[in-house]
Amino acid sequence: MDDLEAARYLFPDGELKPSWKKFGPLDRIPEPWHARLTGRRFRRWRHASRGVERHNAKLPHDAPVLNFYPMRPQPHAPVSVMLLHLGVRIGYSPRADQPTIAWDGDTWFSPRSARRLPPNAINGRCLDISKSTVDAAWQSVTGRSLAVDPQTTRTQMVMKPEDNGRHGGRVIEGPVARPQKGWVYQRLIDWREGDWVRQTRAVIMGAHIVIAYDKWRRYPDRFFGTRLTLPRSPEHLYSNDEQAQLLEFARRIGMDYGELDILRDPLDGQLWVVDANRTPSRPHELPAEYQEAAYGPMTEAFRALIGL
């Protein structure tokens, strides 16, 4: 496979070190208490605020504005890069007469913040991206669910936090006598090619999959430690029927802009959405020579999404 050979070339065996994640007591604390105890939300806000100041300083005061609420985008997030290319400033006040995007890196969008959004806000209906909601939405589209009963499952399964962005997934042996609160238990999709764990990611904008990513991690790092990301056309990775399913899934969770993490079962070829992100971060380990291939189509699609 050409892409696998490219991965082997870029990351020869001798240059790799394991990146297994160590789990401590804080990893067992569910949201929102984990975020509060670690100060994650404040740290994100401070870093983003400094980035927004630098972003807006590069643009004229009368440039178009996209308002983010309640949080602000990180400086290296794809949306920040696209807005700089488009000459659009970043604002903070939700307004019906200016484009507004619901922007919150947490899993659940608070009802209080949702009430301040104008009716036409981008992602204004995408209020819950928890793992169980993602699985339920995918089941409503395809009739298939990854959920298992951890107390009766006697094979390997995946255990991961209900909340988004924790990267706390792990493979465990069942059964589990006492399932942990705030975690979900799912069937293991073992998508490996040689020494590599594969995953794809679809970029959603409106009613379109603009681009997709092929991503590789080095086994046994299934849930973190991406070693190579390559941009692909949606047709390269998904059939027409699968693209329709992905777009219907995005519609059902209210996603106008975001990215979907996707696995393909090597045993039967079936596609599974395992995560949804409404505040995407930059693609890890995307080679410099592929930057334009990724950001070019996304920028033009985002221009249309915000009405420029």
C-alpha positions as CSV (number, residue, x, y, z in Angstrom):
1,M,0.0,0.0,0.0
2,D,1.5,3.3,-1.1
3,D,0.5,5.3,2.0
4,L,1.7,2.7,4.4
5,E,5.1,2.6,2.6
6,A,5.2,6.4,2.9
7,A,4.6,6.1,6.6
8,R,7.4,3.6,7.0
9,Y,9.7,5.9,5.0
10,L,8.9,9.0,7.1
11,F,9.1,7.1,10.4
12,P,11.6,4.2,10.2
13,D,11.6,1.8,13.1
14,G,14.8,3.1,14.7
15,E,13.5,6.6,15.1
16,L,10.3,5.8,16.9
17,K,9.8,5.7,20.6
18,P,6.7,4.5,22.4
19,S,4.2,7.2,23.4
20,W,2.0,5.2,25.8
21,K,0.0,7.5,28.0
22,K,0.2,7.1,31.7
23,F,-3.0,7.4,33.6
24,G,-3.1,9.0,37.0
25,P,-5.8,9.8,39.6
26,L,-7.0,12.9,37.8
27,D,-7.9,10.8,34.7
28,R,-10.6,9.1,36.6
29,I,-12.4,12.3,37.4
30,P,-15.4,12.9,35.1
31,E,-16.3,16.2,33.5
32,P,-17.0,19.0,34.3
33,W,-15.0,18.5,37.5
34,H,-11.9,17.4,35.7
35,A,-11.7,20.6,33.7
36,R,-12.3,22.7,36.8
37,L,-9.7,20.9,38.9
38,T,-7.0,21.2,36.2
39,G,-7.9,24.7,35.1
40,R,-8.2,23.5,31.5
41,R,-10.9,26.0,30.5
42,F,-9.0,29.0,31.8
43,R,-5.7,27.9,30.2
44,R,-7.4,27.5,26.9
45,W,-9.1,30.9,27.2
46,R,-5.8,32.6,28.1
47,H,-3.9,31.1,25.2
48,A,-6.7,31.7,22.7
49,S,-7.1,35.3,23.8
50,R,-3.5,36.1,23.2
51,G,-3.7,34.4,19.8
52,V,-6.8,36.4,18.8
53,E,-5.1,39.7,19.7
54,R,-2.2,38.8,17.3
55,H,-4.7,37.6,14.6
56,N,-6.8,40.8,14.7
57,A,-3.7,43.0,14.7
58,K,-2.8,41.8,11.2
59,L,-6.1,42.9,9.8
60,P,-7.8,46.2,9.2
61,H,-10.4,47.3,11.7
62,D,-13.2,47.4,9.1
63,A,-12.5,43.8,8.0
64,P,-15.4,41.3,8.2
65,V,-15.9,39.6,11.5
66,L,-16.8,36.1,12.6
67,N,-18.0,36.0,16.2
68,F,-17.1,33.0,18.5
69,Y,-19.1,32.2,21.6
70,P,-18.6,31.5,24.4
71,M,-14.9,30.5,23.9
72,R,-12.3,31.7,21.4
73,P,-10.4,29.7,18.9
74,Q,-6.8,28.5,19.5
75,P,-4.3,30.4,17.3
76,H,-3.3,27.2,15.3
77,A,-6.7,25.8,14.9
78,P,-7.8,25.3,11.3
79,V,-10.5,27.9,11.7
80,S,-8.0,30.6,12.7
81,V,-5.8,29.8,9.7
82,M,-8.7,29.9,7.4
83,L,-9.9,33.3,8.7
84,L,-6.5,34.8,8.3
85,H,-6.4,33.7,4.7
86,L,-9.9,35.2,4.2
87,G,-9.1,38.4,5.9
88,V,-11.7,37.9,8.6
89,R,-11.3,39.3,12.2
90,I,-12.3,37.3,15.2
91,G,-15.1,38.7,17.4
92,Y,-16.6,37.6,20.7
93,S,-20.2,38.9,20.7
94,P,-23.0,36.7,19.3
95,R,-25.0,38.8,16.8
96,A,-27.7,38.0,14.3
97,D,-26.4,40.7,11.9
98,Q,-22.9,39.1,11.8
99,P,-21.7,35.5,11.3
100,T,-21.6,33.7,14.7
101,I,-20.3,30.3,15.5
102,A,-21.0,28.3,18.7
103,W,-17.5,27.5,19.9
104,D,-16.9,25.5,23.1
105,G,-14.2,22.9,23.5
106,D,-16.1,21.1,26.2
107,T,-18.4,18.2,25.5
108,W,-21.7,19.7,26.5
109,F,-22.7,23.2,25.4
110,S,-24.3,24.9,28.4
111,P,-28.0,25.9,28.0
112,R,-27.2,29.4,29.3
113,S,-24.6,29.9,26.5
114,A,-26.9,28.4,23.9
115,R,-29.7,30.9,24.7
116,R,-27.3,33.8,23.7
117,L,-26.7,32.4,20.3
118,P,-28.6,33.9,17.3
119,P,-30.9,31.5,15.4
120,N,-28.6,31.4,12.5
121,A,-25.4,30.5,14.5
122,I,-23.1,28.0,12.9
123,N,-23.2,24.8,15.0
124,G,-26.0,26.4,17.1
125,R,-27.7,23.0,17.3
126,C,-24.5,21.0,18.0
127,L,-24.8,21.0,21.8
128,D,-23.8,17.5,22.8
129,I,-20.8,15.5,21.4
130,S,-20.4,13.0,24.1
131,K,-19.4,9.4,23.1
132,S,-22.8,8.0,23.9
133,T,-24.6,10.7,21.9
134,V,-22.2,10.1,19.0
135,D,-22.9,6.3,19.1
136,A,-26.6,6.8,19.4
137,A,-26.7,9.2,16.4
138,W,-24.6,6.8,14.3
139,Q,-27.0,4.0,15.3
140,S,-30.0,6.1,14.2
141,V,-28.4,6.5,10.8
142,T,-27.0,3.0,10.2
143,G,-28.8,0.7,12.7
144,R,-25.5,-0.3,14.2
145,S,-24.0,0.5,17.6
146,L,-20.6,-0.1,19.2
147,A,-21.9,-0.1,22.8
148,V,-21.4,-3.3,24.8
149,D,-22.4,-4.4,28.3
150,P,-19.0,-4.4,30.2
151,Q,-20.3,-6.7,32.9
152,T,-21.1,-9.5,30.4
153,T,-18.6,-9.0,27.6
154,R,-15.9,-11.6,27.8
155,T,-13.6,-10.3,25.0
156,Q,-11.4,-7.3,24.5
157,M,-13.3,-3.9,24.4
158,V,-12.6,-0.2,24.4
159,M,-13.1,1.9,27.5
160,K,-13.0,5.6,27.0
161,P,-14.2,8.8,28.7
162,E,-17.7,10.0,27.9
163,D,-16.4,13.5,27.4
164,N,-14.5,14.9,24.5
165,G,-10.8,15.6,24.1
166,R,-9.5,13.6,27.0
167,H,-7.6,11.0,24.8
168,G,-8.1,8.5,27.7
169,G,-9.1,5.5,25.7
170,R,-7.7,2.1,26.5
171,V,-8.3,-1.5,25.5
172,I,-9.3,-3.8,28.4
173,E,-10.4,-7.4,28.9
174,G,-14.0,-8.1,29.9
175,P,-16.0,-8.6,31.9
176,V,-15.8,-5.6,34.2
177,A,-17.3,-6.1,37.7
178,R,-17.8,-2.4,38.4
179,P,-18.1,-0.1,35.3
180,Q,-16.8,3.4,36.0
181,K,-19.1,6.3,35.9
182,G,-18.4,8.8,33.1
183,W,-16.9,6.2,30.8
184,V,-18.3,4.3,27.8
185,Y,-17.6,0.7,26.8
186,Q,-17.5,-0.2,23.2
187,R,-16.6,-3.0,20.8
188,L,-13.0,-2.9,19.6
189,I,-12.5,-2.0,16.0
190,D,-9.0,-3.3,15.3
191,W,-8.1,-1.4,12.1
192,R,-4.4,-2.2,11.7
193,E,-2.2,-2.4,8.7
194,G,1.2,-4.0,9.5
195,D,2.6,-2.1,12.5
196,W,0.2,0.8,12.0
197,V,-3.1,1.7,13.5
198,R,-5.2,3.5,11.0
199,Q,-8.0,6.1,11.3
200,T,-9.7,8.6,9.0
201,R,-11.2,12.0,9.7
202,A,-13.9,13.7,7.6
203,V,-14.1,17.5,7.6
204,I,-17.7,18.7,7.5
205,M,-18.8,22.1,6.3
206,G,-22.5,22.6,5.7
207,A,-23.8,19.8,3.6
208,H,-20.4,18.8,2.3
209,I,-17.4,16.6,3.2
210,V,-14.8,19.1,2.0
211,I,-11.7,16.9,2.6
212,A,-10.7,13.9,4.7
213,Y,-7.5,12.8,6.4
214,D,-5.8,9.5,6.5
215,K,-4.1,9.1,9.9
216,W,-1.6,6.6,11.2
217,R,-0.5,5.8,14.7
218,R,2.2,3.3,15.7
219,Y,0.7,0.2,17.4
220,P,-0.1,-0.1,20.3
221,D,-0.9,3.6,20.4
222,R,-4.6,3.5,19.3
223,F,-5.9,6.6,20.9
224,F,-3.1,9.2,20.8
225,G,0.3,9.8,19.2
226,T,-0.5,10.4,15.5
227,R,2.6,9.9,13.5
228,L,1.4,10.8,10.0
229,T,-1.6,12.6,8.5
230,L,-2.3,12.8,4.8
231,P,-5.1,14.8,3.1
232,R,-7.5,12.8,0.8
233,S,-10.5,13.5,-1.2
234,P,-13.7,12.1,0.4
235,E,-14.1,9.8,-2.6
236,H,-10.7,8.2,-1.9
237,L,-11.8,7.0,1.5
238,Y,-15.6,6.7,1.4
239,S,-18.2,5.4,-1.0
240,N,-21.1,7.6,-2.1
241,D,-23.4,5.8,0.3
242,E,-21.0,6.2,3.2
243,Q,-20.6,9.9,2.5
244,A,-24.4,10.3,2.6
245,Q,-24.4,8.5,6.0
246,L,-21.7,10.7,7.4
247,L,-23.5,13.9,6.3
248,E,-26.8,12.6,7.7
249,F,-25.0,11.9,11.0
250,A,-23.6,15.4,11.0
251,R,-27.1,16.8,10.4
252,R,-28.6,14.8,13.2
253,I,-26.1,16.1,15.8
254,G,-26.5,19.7,14.4
255,M,-22.9,19.9,13.1
256,D,-22.4,22.6,10.4
257,Y,-18.6,22.7,10.8
258,G,-16.5,20.1,12.5
259,E,-14.6,16.8,12.0
260,L,-15.6,13.2,12.5
261,D,-13.2,10.4,13.6
262,I,-13.9,7.3,11.6
263,L,-12.8,3.7,11.7
264,R,-13.4,0.9,9.2
265,D,-13.8,-2.7,10.5
266,P,-11.3,-4.8,8.6
267,L,-13.5,-7.9,9.1
268,D,-16.6,-6.7,7.2
269,G,-15.6,-3.3,5.8
270,Q,-18.3,-1.4,7.8
271,L,-17.7,2.2,8.7
272,W,-18.0,3.6,12.3
273,V,-18.0,7.2,13.5
274,V,-16.3,7.0,16.9
275,D,-15.9,10.7,17.8
276,A,-17.1,14.2,16.7
277,N,-15.3,17.4,17.2
278,R,-17.0,20.8,16.7
279,T,-13.8,22.8,17.6
280,P,-11.2,21.0,15.5
281,S,-7.5,21.4,16.2
282,R,-4.8,21.4,13.6
283,P,-4.0,18.0,12.0
284,H,-1.0,16.5,13.8
285,E,2.0,15.4,11.7
286,L,0.7,16.8,8.4
287,P,3.8,17.3,6.2
288,A,4.5,20.8,5.1
289,E,4.1,19.8,1.4
290,Y,0.5,18.8,2.0
291,Q,-0.6,22.0,3.9
292,E,-2.0,23.7,0.8
293,A,-3.8,20.6,-0.3
294,A,-5.6,20.5,3.0
295,Y,-6.2,24.2,3.8
296,G,-7.0,25.4,0.2
297,P,-10.3,23.5,-0.2
298,M,-11.3,24.1,3.4
299,T,-10.8,27.8,3.2
300,E,-13.0,28.2,0.1
301,A,-15.7,26.0,1.6
302,F,-15.6,28.0,4.9
303,R,-15.9,31.3,2.9
304,A,-19.3,30.0,1.6
305,L,-20.3,28.7,5.1
306,I,-19.9,32.2,6.7
307,G,-21.5,34.0,3.7
308,L,-18.5,35.9,2.3
